[in-house]
Amino acid sequence: MEWNGPNQGKLRKALLEIYVGSNSQSLRLFIRDNFTCSLDDVGGDDRETWAGALIEKFGQENLIDDLYKTVCQQHSEHPAITKLQSELRGALLIAKEPKINASELFTSFSPYTDFAAVQTAFLSAFKDTYGSFLEIRPEHPPLNTLSQIQALIEAYQPKLAVQFAEYLRVEFNEPNQLRLREAVVAWRDRISQAHNVTPKPPPPAQAERQGYLLVTLKESARRTDGNAFVTVFSELRILGEEALVEFGAATVTCSLDEVATHLSDLIHQAEEALSIYGCGRATLELFLPCEHLDVNIADWDIFNKKGRPRPLGKHRSFVIRSFERAEDSATQAEVKRKWQLLKDCVEQQNACDRFHPQEACPAVGDLEDKLKDKPGLKLLAELPRDREDSLDILDDIIESGVPIALWFTPVEGITAAEKLTEFDTLLQACHCLTDFSHLASQWRSQRQNHPNQHLRVLCDCPDRWPIKPFLKEPLVAS
């Protein structure tokens, strides 16, 4: 702990709040009973002056850490100590001896099935007991394993351990977790009785915060043996918050075939960073150039934490967004206008009926007028087999600014009626089409229940446009 002037002042203020009185006698007795240093040269006519001189003397003898630890141990429940520890932010909230032994409890947990619940319970209990873990411990130790969380539980005051067990009791709410829940309650009651600490009931459960991993593919001028290269940018956001979440991801340039390997690392890094914010799995938003909108991203092989391949479409939920819209403010304005149309349709529960059903293959430029006041497009016609003609229509869809567009890549043997059924099944399954995390989850379920590798969904909203691909200078996330 760095005991600079401001931090020394906070400690002096806490001492004065604890040892109240018109003189310094009670504070003198505390020092005499706990330290062997001489106080003969500590002077002052009033307790404020004397306390200041005391802090200065302890600083000269490098004993402020000892003073801080002792006062925390003897007055751990005093509001002044709780406030002091919060203000010092990085300082350990020191527990009274003996420390809590949590090994009996933690040996019951599986790192594969129980870690998420244990981590959530710890963060919730810490916030209840001391305040936000991120604010109190800005240079926080990692929370990647059960043993790291156990060490923190054992290092802090008993009230944290008891509150942790109370939150964990709520987390273990499945029928197959009954034995775990009973073990947690028994351990909580023992610690509570031994240290005379009563747990507070957890507040009502709140909706999980949603994290979005934005991955933008920007075409590169580089080509090798005819293979196109892209630069992969990534940003991490939490729904409803402006600031980016830093997660140490690198920007890389690679062939399109190599993007999936890089994406595996991004997913792992992002979800590790999001866990501290109380987020679950991230929803991926992939910003693709027009010419790659027909790529079957769902079949990309992503590697899980054990290095085993999994199709992206089964491994994580994702949506496809438009790179061209992200770089064009005029198209973004049109997306924003039509986004309000979509929101109105969601409120009136008639979004599925308001989407424009395009039955004939549109001529170039036709869609602009047809989609002028529409929240979405259901393209029932088959896209042209000619690559350039197909790109022309996709480009018109992008420029139209409709928040959601659905179509099929060319495939034999599917009728317009069957396409409409697929489109409506997805749209009707989404209780809120403006929630892209839910939309992505429903699209993922539909791919698994009704496998169709040719259905494509393009969606955009006025929020979460990527920043990094369009900056001249590197962006530093907060």
FENJO-V368699 format. One record per backbone hydrogen bond with DSSP energy under -0.5 kcal/mol. NH is the residue of the N-H (numbers start at 0). CO is the residue of the C=O. If there is no record, write none. Layout:
# FENJO-V368699
nh: <NH:NH>
co: <CO:CO>
This chain:
# FENJO-V368699
nh: <2:3:7:8:9:10:11:12:13:14:15:16:17:18:19:27:28:29:30:31:32:33:34:41:42:49:50:51:52:53:54:55:56:57:58:59:60:61:62:63:66:67:68:69:70:71:72:73:74:75:77:80:81:82:83:84:85:86:87:88:88:89:93:94:99:101:105:106:107:108:113:114:117:118:119:120:121:122:123:124:125:126:127:128:129:130:135:136:137:139:148:149:150:151:152:153:154:155:159:160:161:162:163:164:165:166:167:168:169:170:171:172:176:177:180:181:182:183:184:185:186:187:188:189:190:191:192:193:194:195:196:198:208:210:211:212:213:213:214:214:215:215:216:217:217:218:219:223:226:228:229:230:231:231:232:232:234:236:238:240:244:245:251:253:255:257:258:258:261:262:263:264:265:266:267:268:269:270:271:272:273:274:275:275:276:277:278:279:282:283:284:285:285:286:286:287:287:291:292:294:296:298:299:301:301:303:306:309:311:312:313:314:315:318:319:320:322:322:325:326:327:328:331:332:333:334:335:336:337:338:339:340:341:342:343:344:345:346:347:348:348:349:350:353:354:355:356:357:357:358:365:367:368:368:369:370:371:373:376:377:378:378:379:379:380:382:389:390:391:392:393:394:395:396:397:398:399:400:400:401:403:404:405:406:408:413:418:419:420:421:422:423:424:425:426:427:428:429:429:430:434:435:438:439:440:441:442:443:444:445:446:447:448:449:454:455:457:458:459:469:470:476>
co: <0:1:3:4:5:6:7:8:9:10:11:12:13:14:17:23:24:25:26:27:28:29:30:38:40:45:46:47:48:49:50:51:52:53:54:55:56:58:57:57:62:63:64:65:66:67:68:69:70:72:74:77:77:78:79:80:81:82:83:84:85:87:91:154:153:99:101:102:104:105:109:109:113:114:115:116:117:118:119:120:121:122:123:124:125:125:131:132:134:136:144:145:146:147:148:149:150:151:156:156:157:158:159:160:161:162:163:164:165:166:167:170:173:174:176:177:178:179:180:181:182:183:184:185:186:187:188:189:190:191:191:196:277:208:236:282:211:234:212:284:213:232:286:215:230:216:228:226:223:221:253:217:229:251:215:230:213:211:209:237:235:243:231:229:227:254:254:255:257:258:259:260:261:262:263:264:265:266:267:268:269:270:271:272:273:274:273:208:210:316:212:283:318:214:284:285:320:288:289:291:294:295:296:299:309:307:303:301:299:297:310:310:311:283:456:285:287:320:321:322:324:326:327:328:329:330:331:332:333:334:335:336:337:338:339:340:341:342:343:344:345:344:344:349:350:375:354:355:377:356:362:364:364:365:365:366:368:370:403:355:376:405:357:377:357:407:385:386:387:388:389:390:391:392:393:394:395:396:397:396:374:457:376:455:453:410:414:415:416:417:418:419:420:421:422:423:424:425:426:428:431:433:434:435:436:437:438:439:440:441:442:443:444:445:451:406:404:319:402:466:467:474>
